[in-house]
Structure formats: structure tokens, C-alpha cells
Amino acid sequence: MSILQRPFGARGAADPRARALAALAAEVREFVKALLSPGRLIEEVEQMRALHLAAIRVEPSNAARAAWLRSRASRIGLR
């Protein structure tokens, strides 16, 4: 199929090596950001720990709330 016959915006079968290198570059970029600003990383870990401790405290009385707290803790680094 020629480039003129492809739909606009379609990349076709992109080179797997190019995708892997792009993913690796994104991971390295995030790692360098974490190294350059350790305070933010430490703050996120402290927030996660606080949420997990709260989940442990409420687990006996409210399992659904504990699950929600753990779910929230697991998403902190994804912002």
C-alpha cells in the first residue's frame, strides 16, 4: 500500500524497535525527573504510606473504604 492510499493519521505497522525506544526514552525521562526532584518523590511516598496506614485502620470496620484508600494510594504516582 502506498503512502497516498493510507488513511490520514494511520501509521500502519510502526517499527517495533522504534516503539520500544520511544517507551524506553519516556521511562528514562521520568527517572531523570525523579532524580532531579527527590522531594516530590518523597512526598508521594509519604502520601501513599499515610493512605495505606489509614486503610489498615479501617479494614476491620469498613472493607470497602479500605479498598478505596488502597486504590487511591496506588494512583498517586500516576498524576
Number of C-alpha atoms within 10 A of each C-alpha: 6 5 10 7 7 11 9 8 6 9 10 10 6 9 9 9 9 10 11 11 11 12 12 12 12 11 12 12 12 12 11 10 13 14 12 11 10 11 11 14 15 12 11 15 15 12 15 21 14 14 20 19 15 15 22 15 12 15 14 9 9 11 13 12 14 21 16 13 20 19 15 14 19 13 10 12 11 5 4
